[in-house]
């Protein structure tokens, strides 16, 4: 594996872990930013997609729009079956 690729994978994993910490501490909007950044670096895992959708729904708690629900549904549709 080339060094640049390995660094990107590690960076994406660090962003994902940071997002999980933020989400568990009630900072969904900040977690969403971390998850989106991780997704932009490397193809997302099912775990990242689920956390991304969860953060999206929680960060939009006060906005409860059909667009947010639809976006979360689209994200969850990308989760591979296990």
Order of alpha helices (4+ residues) and beta strands (2+ residues): alpha-alpha-alpha-alpha
